[in-house]
Protein backbone atom coordinates (compact mmCIF):
# COMPACT_ATOMS: atom_id res chain seq x y z
CA UNK A 1 0.00 0.00 0.00
CA UNK A 2 2.81 2.39 0.93
CA UNK A 3 4.60 1.53 -2.30
CA UNK A 4 1.50 2.36 -4.33
CA UNK A 5 1.07 5.77 -2.66
CA UNK A 6 4.75 6.58 -3.13
CA UNK A 7 4.56 5.66 -6.80
CA UNK A 8 1.49 7.84 -7.30
CA UNK A 9 3.20 10.79 -5.65
CA UNK A 10 6.23 10.40 -7.89
CA UNK A 11 4.01 10.33 -10.95
CA UNK A 12 2.13 13.42 -9.76
CA UNK A 13 5.46 15.21 -9.28
CA UNK A 14 6.45 14.31 -12.84
CA UNK A 15 3.17 15.78 -14.16
CA UNK A 16 3.72 18.92 -12.16
CA UNK A 17 7.18 19.41 -13.74
CA UNK A 18 5.66 18.99 -17.19
CA UNK A 19 3.48 22.09 -16.75
CA UNK A 20 6.11 24.35 -15.19
CA UNK A 21 6.68 26.33 -18.50
CA UNK A 22 3.04 27.49 -18.30
CA UNK A 23 3.77 29.16 -14.95
CA UNK A 24 0.87 27.17 -13.58
CA UNK A 25 1.81 25.68 -10.20
CA UNK A 26 -1.68 24.50 -9.23
CA UNK A 27 -2.69 20.95 -10.19
CA UNK A 28 -6.37 20.50 -10.95
CA UNK A 29 -8.40 17.47 -9.95
CA UNK A 30 -8.56 16.28 -13.56
CA UNK A 31 -4.78 16.17 -13.68
CA UNK A 32 -4.53 14.32 -10.38
CA UNK A 33 -6.99 11.75 -11.73
CA UNK A 34 -4.37 10.79 -14.24
CA UNK A 35 -2.30 9.35 -11.39
CA UNK A 36 -4.72 6.47 -11.24
CA UNK A 37 -3.71 5.59 -14.77
CA UNK A 38 -0.09 5.38 -13.71
CA UNK A 39 -0.86 3.27 -10.63
CA UNK A 40 -0.99 0.17 -12.78
CA UNK A 41 2.48 0.80 -14.18
CA UNK A 42 5.40 -0.77 -12.39
CA UNK A 43 8.10 1.51 -10.92
CA UNK A 44 10.76 -0.14 -13.06
CA UNK A 45 8.93 0.86 -16.26
CA UNK A 46 8.57 4.41 -14.99
CA UNK A 47 12.32 4.70 -14.47
CA UNK A 48 12.94 3.56 -18.07
CA UNK A 49 10.72 6.29 -19.58
CA UNK A 50 12.43 8.95 -21.70
CA UNK A 51 12.72 12.32 -19.99
CA UNK A 52 10.03 14.80 -21.00
CA UNK A 53 11.08 17.91 -22.91
CA UNK A 54 10.08 20.83 -20.72
CA UNK A 55 9.73 23.10 -23.78
CA UNK A 56 7.13 20.92 -25.54
CA UNK A 57 4.25 22.97 -24.16
CA UNK A 58 5.96 26.34 -24.39
CA UNK A 59 3.46 28.09 -26.68
CA UNK A 60 5.48 31.32 -26.89
CA UNK A 61 8.57 29.54 -28.21
CA UNK A 62 6.48 27.47 -30.61
CA UNK A 63 4.74 30.51 -32.09
CA UNK A 64 8.02 32.40 -32.38
CA UNK A 65 9.63 29.58 -34.36
CA UNK A 66 6.73 29.39 -36.85
CA UNK A 67 5.82 33.07 -37.22
CA UNK A 68 7.89 36.24 -37.46
CA UNK A 69 7.36 38.72 -34.67
CA UNK A 70 6.07 42.03 -36.05
CA UNK A 71 8.28 45.08 -35.55
CA UNK A 72 7.59 48.64 -36.66
CA UNK A 73 11.00 49.03 -38.25
CA UNK A 74 10.34 46.00 -40.49
CA UNK A 75 7.06 47.36 -41.87
CA UNK A 76 6.88 48.77 -45.41
CA UNK A 77 6.33 52.49 -45.83
CA UNK A 78 3.25 53.15 -47.99
CA UNK A 79 3.67 56.32 -50.04
CA UNK A 80 0.93 58.45 -51.54
CA UNK A 81 0.49 58.65 -55.34
CA UNK A 82 2.75 61.67 -55.87
CA UNK A 83 5.54 60.33 -53.69
CA UNK A 84 5.37 56.95 -55.42
CA UNK A 85 5.65 58.60 -58.86
CA UNK A 86 8.66 60.62 -57.70
CA UNK A 87 10.27 57.44 -56.37
CA UNK A 88 9.79 55.70 -59.73
CA UNK A 89 11.23 58.68 -61.63
CA UNK A 90 14.26 58.81 -59.35
CA UNK A 91 14.74 55.08 -59.85
CA UNK A 92 14.77 55.55 -63.61
CA UNK A 93 17.43 58.25 -63.30
CA UNK A 94 19.72 55.91 -61.39
CA UNK A 95 19.53 53.17 -64.04
CA UNK A 96 22.97 52.95 -65.52
CA UNK A 97 22.94 53.38 -69.28
CA UNK A 98 25.09 51.12 -71.38
CA UNK A 99 28.25 52.88 -72.37
CA UNK A 100 28.33 53.58 -76.10
CA UNK A 101 31.72 53.52 -77.79
CA UNK A 102 31.52 55.70 -80.94
CA UNK A 103 34.67 54.05 -82.30
CA UNK A 104 33.75 50.39 -81.79
CA UNK A 105 34.51 48.22 -84.78
CA UNK A 106 36.91 50.74 -86.33
CA UNK A 107 40.61 50.27 -86.99
CA UNK A 108 42.33 52.94 -84.88
CA UNK A 109 45.86 52.03 -85.99
CA UNK A 110 47.60 54.22 -88.53
CA UNK A 111 47.28 53.04 -92.10
CA UNK A 112 50.11 51.83 -94.33
CA UNK A 113 49.75 54.38 -97.16
CA UNK A 114 48.64 57.25 -94.97
CA UNK A 115 46.86 57.93 -91.71
CA UNK A 116 43.78 56.52 -93.41
CA UNK A 117 43.87 53.56 -95.75
CA UNK A 118 40.93 53.78 -98.12
CA UNK A 119 39.15 50.79 -96.53
CA UNK A 120 39.33 52.39 -93.09
CA UNK A 121 37.89 55.69 -94.33
CA UNK A 122 34.98 53.93 -96.03
CA UNK A 123 34.24 52.08 -92.77
CA UNK A 124 34.18 55.39 -90.86
CA UNK A 125 31.83 56.98 -93.41
CA UNK A 126 29.50 53.97 -93.36
CA UNK A 127 29.41 53.99 -89.56
CA UNK A 128 28.31 57.64 -89.58
CA UNK A 129 25.60 56.96 -92.21
CA UNK A 130 27.15 58.78 -95.18
CA UNK A 131 25.06 58.33 -98.35
CA UNK A 132 26.18 57.25 -101.83
CA UNK A 133 29.88 56.72 -101.12
CA UNK A 134 31.92 57.10 -104.33
CA UNK A 135 35.62 56.16 -104.48
CA UNK A 136 37.89 56.72 -107.46
CA UNK A 137 41.66 56.25 -107.75
CA UNK A 138 43.68 59.14 -109.13
CA UNK A 139 46.40 58.43 -111.71
CA UNK A 140 49.88 58.80 -110.22
CA UNK A 141 50.97 61.26 -112.91
CA UNK A 142 48.68 63.86 -111.37
CA UNK A 143 50.75 63.75 -108.13
CA UNK A 144 47.69 64.87 -106.24
CA UNK A 145 46.24 62.14 -104.00
CA UNK A 146 45.78 58.40 -104.29
CA UNK A 147 41.98 58.48 -103.96
CA UNK A 148 39.09 60.90 -104.15
CA UNK A 149 36.05 60.06 -102.04
CA UNK A 150 32.69 61.75 -102.58
CA UNK A 151 29.70 61.33 -100.24
CA UNK A 152 26.35 62.99 -99.64
CA UNK A 153 25.18 64.33 -96.29
CA UNK A 154 21.53 64.24 -95.23
CA UNK A 155 21.61 67.85 -94.02
CA UNK A 156 24.05 70.63 -93.19
CA UNK A 157 24.23 69.33 -89.62
CA UNK A 158 24.96 65.81 -90.85
CA UNK A 159 27.63 67.10 -93.24
CA UNK A 160 29.41 68.95 -90.42
CA UNK A 161 29.11 65.92 -88.13
CA UNK A 162 30.61 63.65 -90.81
CA UNK A 163 33.61 65.93 -91.27
CA UNK A 164 34.16 66.25 -87.51
CA UNK A 165 33.89 62.47 -87.01
CA UNK A 166 36.40 61.73 -89.78
CA UNK A 167 38.77 64.28 -88.24
CA UNK A 168 38.42 62.81 -84.73
CA UNK A 169 39.23 59.30 -85.94
CA UNK A 170 42.15 60.73 -87.91
CA UNK A 171 43.58 62.23 -84.68
CA UNK A 172 43.26 58.85 -82.94
CA UNK A 173 45.11 57.09 -85.78
CA UNK A 174 47.81 59.66 -86.53
CA UNK A 175 51.43 59.72 -85.39
CA UNK A 176 53.13 62.79 -83.94
CA UNK A 177 54.63 63.78 -87.30
CA UNK A 178 51.28 63.72 -89.13
CA UNK A 179 49.43 67.00 -89.72
CA UNK A 180 45.87 67.39 -88.46
CA UNK A 181 43.62 68.13 -91.47
CA UNK A 182 41.65 71.35 -91.72
CA UNK A 183 37.94 71.20 -92.48
CA UNK A 184 37.34 73.41 -95.53
CA UNK A 185 33.90 75.01 -95.85
CA UNK A 186 32.88 74.00 -92.33
CA UNK A 187 29.97 76.47 -92.38
CA UNK A 188 28.88 75.69 -95.93
CA UNK A 189 25.54 73.99 -96.45
CA UNK A 190 26.59 72.53 -99.83
CA UNK A 191 30.24 71.45 -99.85
CA UNK A 192 32.77 70.47 -97.17
CA UNK A 193 36.22 69.08 -98.00
CA UNK A 194 39.12 67.49 -96.10
CA UNK A 195 42.64 66.82 -97.36
CA UNK A 196 43.67 63.62 -95.56
CA UNK A 197 47.08 63.43 -97.24
CA UNK A 198 46.62 60.43 -99.48
CA UNK A 199 42.83 60.88 -99.77
CA UNK A 200 40.69 63.89 -100.69
CA UNK A 201 37.24 63.73 -99.10
CA UNK A 202 34.32 65.76 -100.48
CA UNK A 203 31.04 65.95 -98.56
CA UNK A 204 28.20 67.37 -100.66
CA UNK A 205 24.57 68.19 -100.24
CA UNK A 206 22.38 66.29 -102.71
CA UNK A 207 21.80 69.43 -104.81
CA UNK A 208 25.45 70.49 -104.95
CA UNK A 209 26.65 66.99 -105.77
CA UNK A 210 24.33 66.81 -108.75
CA UNK A 211 25.39 70.28 -109.87
CA UNK A 212 29.17 69.77 -109.78
CA UNK A 213 29.15 66.09 -110.82
CA UNK A 214 32.73 65.34 -109.77
CA UNK A 215 32.12 61.64 -110.32
CA UNK A 216 32.01 62.11 -114.09
CA UNK A 217 35.06 64.37 -114.08
CA UNK A 218 37.26 61.86 -112.24
CA UNK A 219 35.71 58.63 -113.51
CA UNK A 220 35.65 59.16 -117.30
CA UNK A 221 38.01 62.11 -117.71
CA UNK A 222 37.68 65.79 -118.50
CA UNK A 223 37.17 65.16 -122.23
CA UNK A 224 33.79 63.61 -121.47
CA UNK A 225 32.70 66.11 -118.82
CA UNK A 226 29.95 68.39 -120.08
CA UNK A 227 30.76 71.12 -117.57
CA UNK A 228 34.42 71.24 -118.59
CA UNK A 229 33.60 71.18 -122.32
CA UNK A 230 30.90 73.84 -122.11
CA UNK A 231 31.70 76.65 -124.60
CA UNK A 232 33.53 79.42 -122.79
CA UNK A 233 31.99 82.21 -124.88
CA UNK A 234 28.40 81.31 -124.01
CA UNK A 235 29.31 81.08 -120.34
CA UNK A 236 30.91 84.51 -120.42
CA UNK A 237 27.95 86.01 -122.30
CA UNK A 238 25.50 84.61 -119.77
CA UNK A 239 27.42 86.21 -116.92
CA UNK A 240 27.69 89.49 -118.83
CA UNK A 241 23.98 89.61 -119.66
CA UNK A 242 23.00 88.92 -116.07
CA UNK A 243 25.32 91.73 -115.00
CA UNK A 244 23.75 94.16 -117.48
CA UNK A 245 20.24 93.38 -116.28
CA UNK A 246 21.04 95.15 -113.04
CA UNK A 247 21.31 98.51 -114.76
CA UNK A 248 18.42 100.63 -116.04
CA UNK A 249 18.63 103.15 -118.93
CA UNK A 250 18.97 106.75 -117.88
CA UNK A 251 16.01 109.01 -118.68
CA UNK A 252 16.74 111.50 -121.46
PEJOHU-V865828 format. One record per residue. N is the residue number from 1. RES is the residue in one letter. PHI is phi in whole degrees, -180 to 180 (none if undefined). BURIAL is 1 if it has 9 or more other C-alpha atoms within 8 Angstrom, else 0. Layout:
{{N;RES;PHI;BURIAL} {N;RES;PHI;BURIAL}}
This chain:
{{1;X;none;0} {2;X;-63;0} {3;X;-63;0} {4;X;-65;0} {5;X;-65;0} {6;X;-62;0} {7;X;-64;1} {8;X;-64;1} {9;X;-66;0} {10;X;-64;0} {11;X;-67;1} {12;X;-64;1} {13;X;-64;0} {14;X;-64;0} {15;X;-64;1} {16;X;-61;1} {17;X;-64;0} {18;X;-61;1} {19;X;-100;1} {20;X;-63;1} {21;X;-57;1} {22;X;-82;0} {23;X;58;0} {24;X;-112;0} {25;X;-97;0} {26;X;-99;0} {27;X;-104;0} {28;X;-76;0} {29;X;-63;0} {30;X;-64;0} {31;X;-74;1} {32;X;-67;1} {33;X;-64;0} {34;X;-67;0} {35;X;-67;1} {36;X;-69;1} {37;X;-68;0} {38;X;-80;1} {39;X;-67;1} {40;X;-86;0} {41;X;-95;0} {42;X;-71;0} {43;X;-60;0} {44;X;-64;0} {45;X;-69;0} {46;X;-66;0} {47;X;-68;0} {48;X;-85;0} {49;X;-68;0} {50;X;-70;0} {51;X;-63;0} {52;X;-81;0} {53;X;-74;0} {54;X;-69;1} {55;X;-95;0} {56;X;-63;0} {57;X;-103;0} {58;X;-83;1} {59;X;-65;0} {60;X;-64;0} {61;X;-66;0} {62;X;-65;0} {63;X;-67;0} {64;X;-65;1} {65;X;-72;0} {66;X;-95;0} {67;X;-131;0} {68;X;-79;0} {69;X;-75;0} {70;X;-73;0} {71;X;-131;0} {72;X;-63;0} {73;X;-70;0} {74;X;-89;0} {75;X;-76;0} {76;X;-82;0} {77;X;-82;0} {78;X;-96;0} {79;X;-92;0} {80;X;-79;0} {81;X;-62;0} {82;X;-66;0} {83;X;-66;0} {84;X;-66;1} {85;X;-64;0} {86;X;-64;0} {87;X;-65;0} {88;X;-66;0} {89;X;-64;0} {90;X;-65;0} {91;X;-65;0} {92;X;-66;0} {93;X;-67;0} {94;X;-87;0} {95;X;-69;0} {96;X;-75;0} {97;X;-79;0} {98;X;-68;0} {99;X;-71;0} {100;X;-101;0} {101;X;-97;0} {102;X;-68;0} {103;X;-113;0} {104;X;-65;0} {105;X;85;0} {106;X;-100;0} {107;X;-85;0} {108;X;-98;0} {109;X;-89;0} {110;X;-63;1} {111;X;-73;1} {112;X;-83;0} {113;X;-95;0} {114;X;175;1} {115;X;-59;1} {116;X;-104;1} {117;X;-85;1} {118;X;-60;0} {119;X;-65;0} {120;X;-68;1} {121;X;-65;1} {122;X;-62;1} {123;X;-63;1} {124;X;-64;1} {125;X;-65;1} {126;X;-66;1} {127;X;-65;0} {128;X;-98;0} {129;X;62;0} {130;X;-70;1} {131;X;-103;1} {132;X;51;0} {133;X;-73;1} {134;X;-121;0} {135;X;-124;0} {136;X;-138;1} {137;X;-85;0} {138;X;-102;1} {139;X;-56;0} {140;X;-64;0} {141;X;-66;0} {142;X;-78;0} {143;X;45;0} {144;X;-109;0} {145;X;-140;1} {146;X;-80;1} {147;X;-139;1} {148;X;-118;1} {149;X;-118;1} {150;X;-124;1} {151;X;-136;1} {152;X;-116;1} {153;X;-95;1} {154;X;-72;1} {155;X;-159;0} {156;X;-61;1} {157;X;-64;0} {158;X;-67;1} {159;X;-61;1} {160;X;-65;1} {161;X;-66;0} {162;X;-60;1} {163;X;-62;1} {164;X;-66;1} {165;X;-67;1} {166;X;-61;1} {167;X;-69;1} {168;X;-64;0} {169;X;-65;1} {170;X;-57;1} {171;X;-67;0} {172;X;-74;0} {173;X;-90;1} {174;X;-70;1} {175;X;-96;0} {176;X;-62;0} {177;X;-81;0} {178;X;-75;0} {179;X;-97;0} {180;X;-71;0} {181;X;-71;0} {182;X;-95;0} {183;X;-86;1} {184;X;-87;0} {185;X;71;0} {186;X;-61;0} {187;X;-98;0} {188;X;-76;0} {189;X;-95;0} {190;X;-121;1} {191;X;-151;1} {192;X;-127;1} {193;X;-133;1} {194;X;-135;1} {195;X;-96;1} {196;X;-95;1} {197;X;93;0} {198;X;-94;1} {199;X;-136;1} {200;X;-105;1} {201;X;-108;1} {202;X;-119;1} {203;X;-113;1} {204;X;-112;1} {205;X;-79;1} {206;X;-62;1} {207;X;-68;0} {208;X;-67;1} {209;X;-65;1} {210;X;-69;0} {211;X;-72;0} {212;X;-85;0} {213;X;49;0} {214;X;-68;0} {215;X;-59;0} {216;X;-66;1} {217;X;-60;1} {218;X;-91;1} {219;X;-87;0} {220;X;-111;1} {221;X;103;1} {222;X;-67;1} {223;X;-67;0} {224;X;-109;1} {225;X;-91;1} {226;X;-64;0} {227;X;-68;0} {228;X;-70;0} {229;X;-89;1} {230;X;-66;0} {231;X;-54;0} {232;X;-67;0} {233;X;-62;0} {234;X;-65;0} {235;X;-66;1} {236;X;-65;0} {237;X;-65;0} {238;X;-63;0} {239;X;-65;0} {240;X;-68;0} {241;X;-64;0} {242;X;-65;0} {243;X;-70;0} {244;X;-69;0} {245;X;-65;0} {246;X;-70;0} {247;X;-88;0} {248;X;-118;0} {249;X;-64;0} {250;X;-79;0} {251;X;-67;0} {252;X;-107;0}}
